[in-house]
């Protein structure tokens, strides 16, 4: 059986997760063939992880040109994602990029153009898309079971991060090193799922708090309000400083409501649409008959290896990608819009003004403070 030979660029928190499942043979048609990290201080720990026989590089280009790999997982800090991904693509290496694809949308446009020109498979590590709970929600929406969408609310506050987490790397939570906070680091999965399920809004107003709860430059608390072409609305609330946190997605349509919370999906179905009921009802108080319907779903699964397995199958068997690189721009557009709305204290219409966003981001990068601290690899097992 042919196996895709993988390399990993960046063996930090999440790169270590990828290395472990590849070394364990969890993806049957894939094998870890090489790893790369440009921090020599981490090499002894990486060597203990991958063994003495694994090729360990300090230079990404050297690994990409080594002939040892067919595909690469880019798991470095955010600003490096576009450049390293496109370097790999131009060398004919299939590319699986950790979230987010980049820091600003113009970068991702360039990445997708490069993937097309180089004729390589390009996918995003959106490992929440295969989750059976969200797969079923999408099925309910796409099949018309919810009717016309009216409202969505996502409260995602179970991203608790202590100050010691931010102190584990000089690049973390700075405009220069990361380009954002909770929206860029923790929430790309939810922002991707939000637009994947209910579509992209036409305009958005956001309130980002920068360094409100932690000694960081970037946002650690966000509330955003979105409006859609059909009149629907959405609210997205997130922070890294609440515990116990909440992860609750609620979507309401003209024919019912779906809620995903605590690993469970609940669906309330109206016997007739709210629109039809409202048109015929003449008795004042009253509402459509409603049933809570049990929806069978497979056990919840959001493991990273599911995306890697799909990516591998796309290379070998032309299997459709769960998270095509082409779609990496949409969730990032939402986070860029939230920043831009806060920076300008105004509504932002989508698609956003990419040049304006880039200009304001550069202003913040210019005043970004260098953090002098030793980098530490933390245990990210169980992380999204």
ChimeraX attribute file (.defattr): number of C-alpha atoms within 10 A of each C-alpha:
attribute: neighborCount
match mode: 1-to-1
recipient: residues
	/A:1	5
	/A:2	8
	/A:3	14
	/A:4	22
	/A:5	18
	/A:6	24
	/A:7	27
	/A:8	28
	/A:9	27
	/A:10	21
	/A:11	25
	/A:12	22
	/A:13	17
	/A:14	20
	/A:15	22
	/A:16	22
	/A:17	19
	/A:18	20
	/A:19	22
	/A:20	16
	/A:21	17
	/A:22	21
	/A:23	16
	/A:24	11
	/A:25	12
	/A:26	15
	/A:27	20
	/A:28	14
	/A:29	16
	/A:30	22
	/A:31	20
	/A:32	26
	/A:33	22
	/A:34	23
	/A:35	27
	/A:36	24
	/A:37	22
	/A:38	15
	/A:39	14
	/A:40	11
	/A:41	12
	/A:42	15
	/A:43	17
	/A:44	9
	/A:45	13
	/A:46	21
	/A:47	15
	/A:48	9
	/A:49	15
	/A:50	19
	/A:51	12
	/A:52	10
	/A:53	9
	/A:54	14
	/A:55	16
	/A:56	20
	/A:57	21
	/A:58	16
	/A:59	14
	/A:60	21
	/A:61	15
	/A:62	11
	/A:63	22
	/A:64	27
	/A:65	13
	/A:66	11
	/A:67	10
	/A:68	15
	/A:69	21
	/A:70	20
	/A:71	28
	/A:72	27
	/A:73	27
	/A:74	29
	/A:75	25
	/A:76	22
	/A:77	19
	/A:78	23
	/A:79	19
	/A:80	16
	/A:81	25
	/A:82	22
	/A:83	14
	/A:84	23
	/A:85	24
	/A:86	21
	/A:87	18
	/A:88	26
	/A:89	25
	/A:90	17
	/A:91	14
	/A:92	18
	/A:93	26
	/A:94	27
	/A:95	27
	/A:96	27
	/A:97	26
	/A:98	23
	/A:99	27
	/A:100	28
	/A:101	32
	/A:102	26
	/A:103	26
	/A:104	22
	/A:105	25
	/A:106	15
	/A:107	16
	/A:108	24
	/A:109	17
	/A:110	13
	/A:111	27
	/A:112	21
	/A:113	13
	/A:114	18
	/A:115	24
	/A:116	13
	/A:117	11
	/A:118	17
	/A:119	14
	/A:120	19
	/A:121	22
	/A:122	27
	/A:123	28
	/A:124	25
	/A:125	28
	/A:126	27
	/A:127	21
	/A:128	24
	/A:129	22
	/A:130	20
	/A:131	17
	/A:132	19
	/A:133	26
	/A:134	21
	/A:135	16
	/A:136	17
	/A:137	22
	/A:138	17
	/A:139	14
	/A:140	17
	/A:141	19
	/A:142	13
	/A:143	10
	/A:144	14
	/A:145	18
	/A:146	25
	/A:147	21
	/A:148	17
	/A:149	21
	/A:150	20
	/A:151	20
	/A:152	23
	/A:153	19
	/A:154	21
	/A:155	19
	/A:156	20
	/A:157	22
	/A:158	18
	/A:159	21
	/A:160	14
	/A:161	17
	/A:162	12
	/A:163	12
	/A:164	9
	/A:165	14
	/A:166	16
	/A:167	19
	/A:168	15
	/A:169	17
	/A:170	18
	/A:171	21
	/A:172	24
	/A:173	27
	/A:174	22
	/A:175	25
	/A:176	20
	/A:177	20
	/A:178	21
	/A:179	28
	/A:180	24
	/A:181	24
	/A:182	22
	/A:183	28
	/A:184	26
	/A:185	17
	/A:186	22
	/A:187	23
	/A:188	23
	/A:189	20
	/A:190	21
	/A:191	21
	/A:192	26
	/A:193	20
	/A:194	22
	/A:195	15
	/A:196	16
	/A:197	19
	/A:198	19
	/A:199	13
	/A:200	20
	/A:201	21
	/A:202	16
	/A:203	20
	/A:204	24
	/A:205	21
	/A:206	25
	/A:207	20
	/A:208	24
	/A:209	17
	/A:210	17
	/A:211	15
	/A:212	14
	/A:213	16
	/A:214	19
	/A:215	13
	/A:216	19
	/A:217	21
	/A:218	26
	/A:219	27
	/A:220	25
	/A:221	23
	/A:222	21
	/A:223	16
	/A:224	20
	/A:225	19
	/A:226	24
	/A:227	18
	/A:228	18
	/A:229	11
	/A:230	11
	/A:231	11
	/A:232	17
	/A:233	18
	/A:234	20
	/A:235	18
	/A:236	19
	/A:237	18
	/A:238	26
	/A:239	27
	/A:240	22
	/A:241	19
	/A:242	16
	/A:243	12
	/A:244	9
	/A:245	16
	/A:246	16
	/A:247	17
	/A:248	17
	/A:249	19
	/A:250	19
	/A:251	22
	/A:252	21
	/A:253	22
	/A:254	20
	/A:255	23
	/A:256	25
	/A:257	22
	/A:258	20
	/A:259	20
	/A:260	18
	/A:261	14
	/A:262	9
	/A:263	12
	/A:264	13
	/A:265	20
	/A:266	17
	/A:267	22
	/A:268	17
	/A:269	22
	/A:270	22
	/A:271	13
	/A:272	15
	/A:273	18
	/A:274	17
	/A:275	13
	/A:276	12
	/A:277	16
	/A:278	13
	/A:279	8
	/A:280	8
	/A:281	12
	/A:282	9
	/A:283	7
	/A:284	6
	/A:285	6
	/A:286	10
	/A:287	12
	/A:288	18
	/A:289	12
	/A:290	13
	/A:291	12
	/A:292	13
	/A:293	10
	/A:294	10
	/A:295	13
	/A:296	10
	/A:297	14
	/A:298	10
	/A:299	11
	/A:300	14
	/A:301	15
	/A:302	19
	/A:303	19
	/A:304	21
	/A:305	18
	/A:306	21
	/A:307	24
	/A:308	24
	/A:309	16
	/A:310	21
	/A:311	29
	/A:312	26
	/A:313	18
	/A:314	17
	/A:315	18
	/A:316	13
	/A:317	10
	/A:318	12
	/A:319	12
	/A:320	12
	/A:321	18
	/A:322	20
	/A:323	22
	/A:324	17
	/A:325	23
	/A:326	18
	/A:327	17
	/A:328	26
	/A:329	22
	/A:330	22
	/A:331	27
	/A:332	25
	/A:333	23
	/A:334	27
	/A:335	24
	/A:336	25
	/A:337	26
	/A:338	24
	/A:339	26
	/A:340	27
	/A:341	23
	/A:342	18
	/A:343	15
	/A:344	11
	/A:345	12
	/A:346	13
	/A:347	17
	/A:348	22
	/A:349	16
	/A:350	14
	/A:351	14
	/A:352	19
	/A:353	14
	/A:354	15
	/A:355	12
	/A:356	11
	/A:357	20
	/A:358	17
	/A:359	11
	/A:360	15
	/A:361	21
	/A:362	15
	/A:363	11
	/A:364	17
	/A:365	16
	/A:366	11
	/A:367	10
	/A:368	16
	/A:369	15
	/A:370	12
	/A:371	14
	/A:372	10
	/A:373	11
	/A:374	10
	/A:375	16
	/A:376	15
	/A:377	16
	/A:378	12
	/A:379	12
	/A:380	13
	/A:381	13
	/A:382	9
	/A:383	13
	/A:384	15
